[in-house]
Amino acid sequence: MNAFRLTATRIAGPASVVTAATLYPQTTQASAIKIEAPPSGVDIPKLKDAIQDLIETDQEQRGDGTSLYGTMIRLAWHCSGSYSKVDNSGGSNGAKMRHAPEKDWGANAGLGVARAALEPIKAKFPEISYGDLYTLAGVVAVEACGGPLIPYRLGRVDEESGETSPPDGRLPDADKGSKAMTAQHLRTIFGRMGFSDRDIVALSGAHAMGRCHTDRSGYWGPWTNAENTFSNEYFRLLLEERWSPKASHNGKPWKGPDQYEDVGTGKLMMLPSDLVLVLDPDFKQFVEMYARDEDLFFKDFAKAFAKLLELGVSFVGAAGGKPWFQFW
């Protein structure tokens, strides 16, 4: 397989903490599960600060440049990404990913680390459901690392078992064996949740954060040189860097699944599902848009991520069944 021209000229700057207050109205998703009004005594600013303090403390203890920021985004994503608009099943309501069978799905490998890390927060704020905690942790990660403000509200109700979990296979795979099959897989997975090609590309931009681990997904490495900064660098790298199949790792033949590395240093990676975003012309137009315009990426990501986190959740308040909004 030949390397192809897809060089980052910009390294994202330091993360900035977002503290602006905003009101978050959102379109609700229909749900068969009726939810009571969220707890009124929740101190959201303190809860968000506690989540961020936990992640920062863990990052300092690691001392290697890695953190839980990307993992928390993945936790929120995978907690929500099992939704199907066909039968309104799955999604973050119930927080069933902490139970079998969801916690044991291959796509959720390694997320037990994030769930365990959040247990002290749950103990400190017992009135928060796990569904709200897992999704809010992803919101905090995006915002704390310089990303956009994410419209968000509480209201998920936990279930005590995984009996109503959807079937495995609803989360995206990194490779389906060919460009065409991988592209179709992404459209099938995201289309089941009601997302467009533009949404698929916007949500994929979260790969600016974090890295892959061989003991979890089997893949290795970060997507960008600033894995704790939320930016449009992922799209710039996709277009400007040269990527070739990974053949070795630490001086030995690479025996993991097919992935790509940057030709210049071999320190960055892309999955087959990442590269299909520039090989498929319908996807590529949005990669080019977001590489040119970070503000547009932030706007589209915030909208799509907020929608993802609310799939399958009905925010029914105590007064007249009206949605409840969190203001901070």
N, C-alpha and C positions, 0 to 999 in steps of 0.2 A: 504494500500500500504506500503510495507516494505521499510525502508531506505536501501540504497545500498552504497557500498564502491566506491566512485569515488574520503588533509590537506595541505594546502599550507605551505611550509617551507620557503618561500621567500616573503617578501613584497617589491614591486617595489620601487626603490629609487626616489629621487626628480627629477622632470621633468627638462630637459635641453632644452634650446632654440637653435634651429638649424639655423645657419646663413650662411652655406656654399653655394657658388655659384655653379650652375650646369646647363647644357644644357639639355632640356627635349624633345627629339624626341619621337613621339608616332605614332602608327598606327591609321589612321583616321577611323571613322565610316561613312558609306554612309548616305546621308540625302537628302530628297526631297527639303529641304529648303536651298537655296544658301545664304551663309553668306559673307558679305563684309569683308575686312581686319579689324581687331580689331583696336581700337583707338590707335594712335601712341603716344599720350601724356601721357599715363598712367604711373605713377611712382609706379611700383609694390612693391618695398621694402617699400615705405611709406605706401602703401595701406595695406600690410601685417602687418606692425607695428601698424597701426591704429586699425585693427581688434583685434590684440592681446592686445593692450592697453585697448580697450573697454571691453574685456573679463576679464582682470585682475582687472580693476576698479570695475566691477560688482561683481567679486569674493570677493574683499576686503569689499565691502559694505554688502555682505551677511554675511560674518564672521562665516559661519557654516560648512565650508569645501566643500560645493557644488559649482558648477560653470556652465558656459555656454559651456565649452569645449565639453562635451559629446553631448549636445544639438545641437551644430554647426555641429558635425559629422553626427548626425541624420538628420539635415536639408539638408546637401549635399546629403546624402544617399537617402532620400525620394524624393528629388527634381529630382533625376536621375533614381531611381528604378522603375519608371512606364514604362520603355522602353520595346518594344516588337520587336524582330528581324523579326517576321512574316510579319509585315506591316510597320516597321520602325517608329512606332508612340511612343509617350511618350518621356521620358528623360528630361534632364535639359534645353534643348534648348526651349526658350519661357518663362521659369520661370512661367509656368501656375499654379504652386501650390500656388501662391499668389492670385489667383482668384477662385471663385466658378466654378466648384464643388470641385476641388482638395483640397482647403484649408479647406473644411468641411468634408473630408473623415475621418473616425474614426482612420485610421492608422496615420493620420497627426495631431492628437490631441496634443495640447501643442506647436506646432511649430510656432504658431503665436508669441510666446514669443521671439523666435530667430529672426524671420523676423522683428519684431518691434525693437529689439535691434540693428539691422543692419541699420536702417533708417538713423541715423546720419552719418554713413559711406557713404551711398549712396548720401547723401546731400553734403558731403565733396568731393566725387569723382563721380560727376554726369555722367561722361563719361563711367563708368562701368555699364554693364547691370546687372539686378537682377540675371539672370542665372549665370553669372560669379561670382557675389558677393556671392551668396549662396554656390556655390561649392567651391570657394576659401576659404570661412570661415571654411569649413570642413578640407581643406588642412592645413590651419594655425593651427587649433586645434590639428591635429595629430602631426605636426612637433614641435609645441611649447611645447607639453607634452612629448617630448622625443622619439617620433615615427620616422619612416623613412621619408626621403624626398620623396614627391609625385610628379611624373611627371605631369606637369600642364600647360595649355595654355588658353588664353582668346579666345573668339570668339562666345559666345552664344548671340543670338538676342532675345530680349523680345517680347512677344505678349501681346496685350492690353486687352485680355479677355480669358476666359477658354473655348471658343467655340470648340476648337480642342483638348480639354483634352481627354485622353483615358478613358475607363470605370473604375469604381472603382473595387478593388479586385486584383490589380497587385502587391501590396506590401505584404510582408510576414506576416502571422498571427503567434502568439506565440503558438497556440495549435489547433490541429484539432481532438482532442478526443482520439487519440491512437498513439503509437509509429510509427506504419507503416504509418498511414495517415499523421502524421506530417512530417515524413521523405519524403514521396512522395510529400507533399505540397511544402517543401523547394526545392526539385529538379524541380518541375514544375515552381515555381516562378523564380528561378535563371536560370533554363534552358531556359526559354523564353528570357532571356537577353544574353544567350550564355555563361553561367558560368558552370564550372565543379564541381564535389564534392569537389575537392581541393580548388577551389575558394570560394565555400560556407563556408567552415570551416575557411579559411583565413579571409574573410570579417566578419564572426561572431566574430572574435577576437577583433573587435572594441568595444565589450561589456566590455572590460577592462575599458572603460571610461564611466562615468556618472552613472545614476541610473534610476529606474522606479518610477513613481508618481501615486498615487491612483486617483488623480483628472484628469489624462490624459489617461494613458493606463489601469488604474484599478489595475495594479500590483504595488508592493512596494519594494524599496530597491536597493542598489548597488550590482553589481556583484563581485567587489573586494574591498579590504581594501584601495586601492589607486586609487580612481576614477578620479583623475586628472593626472594620469600617464599612458602613453601608453606603454604597456609591454605585455609579454606572460603570465601574471599572470592568466588570464581567463582560459587558457588551463590547467595550473598547478592545479588550484582549481577544475576544472571539474573532473580531474583524481584522485586527492589526498584527496579531502574533502568528507565527508559523507553527503548526501543530503536526506532530508525527506520532505513530503508534509507539507506545511505551514498550521497550525491549529489555530493559535492565533496571535493577534497583539495588543500590548500595553495592555495586560491583558484581552482582549476580544476575542471571537471567530472570526476567519478570515472569512469574508464574500465576499472577492474578488474572482477573477478567480483562478483556480488551478495554484499554483506555488510552488517552493521548497525553503527551507532554510537550511543553514549549521547546522548540528546537534550540533556542539560545542557551537556556540554563538547565532544563530538565527538572526544574523545581516546582513548576506549576502544572496543573492537570485539567483536562476536560473529559467528560464522559461522552459516549456516543450520542446520548440524548441532548447534550449541549451542542455538539457540532452539527447536529441535524438542524439546529436553528439557523445556521448560515448556509446549509446545503439545500434547504427547502426554500424556494423563493418567497412563498407566502409568509413564512416565519421571518425570513431575513429582512424584509422591509421594516419590521418593527425593531429588530436588533439594530439596524442602522439609525432609526429614529431615536432610540434610547441612548445609543452611543454618542449622538450629537447633542442631545438635550436631556440632561440629568433631571431638570425640573419636571419635564414631561414624564419621565420614568417614575419619579417619586409620586406624581399625581396618579398615574395609572396603577402603580403597585399598591398604593394605599387603598384605592377603591377595590381592587381585586382581592387583596388580602383581607380586608374587612368583610367582604362578601363570603370568602372562604370560611372565616371563623364563625360566621352566623348560619351556615348551611344546616338546615334541619332543626333550628332552634326557633321557638315561638316566644317572643318577648311579650307576655301578657301581664300587664300591671294590675294592681288591686282595684283601680278606679276605672270602671267601664271597659276593661279589657284593653286599654290603650298601652302602647309600648312605653317602657320605662327607659329614660336616658340618664346616663351618668355625666355629670358636669364636674370638671376639675381644671 
